[in-house]
Amino acid sequence: MQARTRARLLTRYLESALKPVNLTPEQFSLLAAIAADRTQNLKTMAQKTGHDVSTLSRTLSVIIRDGLVLSAPHPDDKRRKDLRLTVRGEIRLEEAMKLWRQSIDALPKGDEVGERNL
């Protein structure tokens, strides 16, 4: 099976696993990145995740709207927006982490990965 096909299958599998907490894999990844580094801002996060700022901004806008992330002006530079998880975001990330770990543990190992397995 080609790598691209496997990647699509894995993405669909993870989308399904995260559905109970109403997160996409991209949103989950951003929540985890914000939790791991509490000094995140839009520009540094874009650099670290390999996204362009406008794509990242669109993805972040949903989790900000849902009250999972707070975007606030930096105290020393009002042009810079700092990102941090809200309590609600921390809880949702914790729930999502459990689902993510369960789904990763349930993945077939090695060459067993195939369309019927995902």
TIZAKOL-986037 format. One record per atom (N, C-alpha, C, CB): residue in one letter; x, y, z. Coordinates in steps of 0.1 Angstrom, whole numbers, plus 5000, padded with zeros to 4 digits. Each point is the difference from the previous one (the first is absolute). Glycine has a CB too. Example, Ala and Ser with C-alpha at 12.3 -4.5 7.8 and 13.67 -1.06 7.14 Angstrom:
# residues 2
A513249435078;A499150125000;A500950125000;A498149885012;S501550234981;S500950115000;S499250115008;S501249944978;
END
This chain:
# residues 118
M500949885000;M499150125000;M500950125000;M498149885012;Q501550224980;Q500850124999;Q499950095013;Q499649994975;A501550085027;A500150085012;A498850105001;A502549985000;R497250084989;R498950105000;R498749945004;R501250134982;T498549755013;T498849935003;T500049975015;T499849904977;R501350055028;R500149975015;R499850135008;R501649814995;A498950305001;A499950125007;A498550045000;A502350074993;R497049924996;R498650035000;R499249915009;R500250084976;L500149795024;L499349915008;L500250035015;L500249824982;L501150215021;L500350035014;L499350135005;L502249894997;T497750214994;T499350125003;T498649985003;T501650134985;R497749795006;R498649965002;R499849935013;R499749994975;Y501249925028;Y500049925012;Y500150095013;Y501049804988;L499950295011;L500250105012;L498850095001;L502549984997;E497050074991;E498850085000;E498849935007;E500850114979;S499149765018;S498949935006;S500349985015;S499649884979;A501650095025;A500449995014;A499750125009;A501749834993;L498550295001;L499950135007;L498650064999;L502450044996;K496749894996;K498750064998;K499250015013;K500049894978;P500150025032;P499350025013;P500350125007;P499949765002;V501350304996;V500450125007;V499950124991;V501549875015;N497950114973;N499850114990;N501250084996;N497750025010;L503449904988;L501350064995;L500449934987;L500650065024;T500150024968;T500649944988;T501549975005;T498550134983;P502249785009;P501449985003;P500850125001;P499849784989;E499950325002;E500750134999;E499850085013;E499850004975;Q499050005029;Q499650085013;Q500749935012;Q497850084989;F502149795011;F500749925011;F501450035000;F498349824998;S502450184991;S501450034999;S500350145005;S500249844981;L499050265016;L500350135004;L499850025015;L499350084978;L499649855028;L499850015014;L501249945007;L497549984997;A503049904998;A501249945006;A501250095000;A499049774994;A501250304994;A501250084999;A499950125009;A500149934976;I498750135026;I499850115009;I500249965014;I498450104984;A501149785020;A500249955013;A501549975003;A497749904999;A503050054991;A501449975002;A500950125001;A499649794988;D500150325006;D500850125001;D499150125003;D501749904983;R498350145029;R499150115004;R500450144995;R499549865020;T501650144972;T500450134995;T499750024985;T501950005016;Q497049924980;Q499750004986;Q499350144996;Q499749755001;N500650284986;N499350114994;N499849954986;N500950195015;L498349884977;L499649964987;L501249984991;L497950125002;K503049974998;K501249994991;K500949885003;K499950254997;T500449745016;T500949895004;T499349864998;T501250155017;M497549854986;M499349874998;M500049964985;M498650055020;A501250054971;A500049974986;A501449954996;A498350184996;Q502749875009;Q501449964997;Q500249855005;Q500850245000;K498849745012;K500249875006;K499149894994;K500650115021;T498249924974;T499149904995;T500149994985;T498550045019;G502250054974;G500150004986;G498850054992;G501549815004;H497750265003;H498850064994;H500350154996;H498549855013;D500850204977;D500150144998;D499150075010;D500649974975;V499650155028;V499350075010;V498550014997;V502050145005;S497649884983;S498550014997;S499349865002;S500550194983;T500149705013;T499449875002;T499949975015;T501049924978;L500150115029;L500049985014;L498950085007;L502549954999;S497450184997;S499050095005;S498649954999;S501650194995;R498149754993;R498749944998;R499749895009;R500150074976;T500949845025;T499849885009;T499850055015;T501349854984;L499650245020;L499950055013;L498750075003;L502550035000;S496950044990;S498850085003;S498949915005;S500750164982;V499249725013;V499049915005;V500249965014;V499749914977;I501550055027;I500249965014;I500050125010;I501349814991;I499050315003;I499850125008;I498550035002;I502250104992;R497149894997;R498550025001;R499349915009;R500150084977;D500449795024;D499449905008;D500550015015;D499949854980;G500950255023;G500550035014;G501149905005;G497750085003;L503049864987;L501149915004;L501350075001;L498749824989;V501550295004;V501250075000;V499750155002;V501149834984;L499850235023;L499950155002;L501150064992;L498949985023;S500750124969;S501050084993;S500050145005;S499749864979;A501450185028;A500050135006;A501350084996;A498749905020;P501250234980;P501150084996;P501249975010;P498550184990;H502749825005;H501249985008;H500150135009;H501149844983;P499350155029;P500150115009;P501050114995;P499449855019;D501750104974;D501050104996;D499950044985;D501549905017;D497750034976;D499950034985;D498549974996;D502549944996;K496750165004;K498649994997;K499749944986;K499650205016;R501449814975;R499749944987;R500149855000;R501050204990;R499649745020;R500249865001;R498949945009;R502550034998;K496949864997;K499049935007;K500649875006;K498250094985;D501749905028;D500449885007;D498949905001;D501750135014;L498649744985;L499049905001;L500149915012;L499950004975;R499049975031;R500149915012;R498649925000;R501750155013;L498449734993;L498849935002;L499250055011;L501149804992;T497650205007;T499150035010;T499849875009;T498850184986;V500549835025;V499749885008;V499249904991;V500050145022;R499149924971;R499249914991;R500949934990;R498050165003;G502949924992;G501049944990;G500849895006;G500050224988;E500549805024;E500849905007;E499249875002;E501350185012;I497449844992;I499249885002;I499749934987;I498950115019;R500849964970;R499849944987;R501249934995;R498350184995;L502949885007;L501349944996;L500249875007;L500950234995;E498849775018;E500249885008;E499149894995;E500650145020;E498149894977;E499149904995;E500549954986;E498150115012;A502349984980;A500549974986;A501349915001;A499050214991;M501949825018;M501249925002;M499749865003;M501250205008;K497849775001;K499649875003;K499549934987;K499450075023;L499849994969;L499449944988;L501149984990;L497950115004;W503049994995;W501249994990;W500849885004;W500050254996;R500449745017;R500849885004;R499449874998;R501050155017;Q497749844986;Q499249884997;Q500049964985;Q498650055020;S501250054972;S500049984985;S501449964995;S498150164998;I502949905007;I501449974996;I500349865004;I500750245001;D499049725012;D500249875005;D499349894992;D500450105022;A498449944973;A499249904992;A500449984986;A498250065015;L502850034980;L500449994986;L500849874998;L500150244998;P499649694990;P500849894997;P501550034999;P498049904988;K502950015015;K501450034999;K500649954987;K500149975025;G500950114971;G500849964988;G499249994987;G501449885015;D498750014978;D499449984987;D498549975001;D502249934991;E497350055021;E498649975002;E499150124996;E500649845018;V499950284981;V499250124998;V499549994985;V501350145017;G497449864982;G499450004987;G498650065001;G501349794994;E498150224995;E498750074999;E499049945009;E500550064977;R499549815024;R499049935008;R500350015015;R499749844982;N501650195022;N500350025014;N499850145005;N501749824996;L498250284995;L499850135005;L498650034997;L502350084996;
END
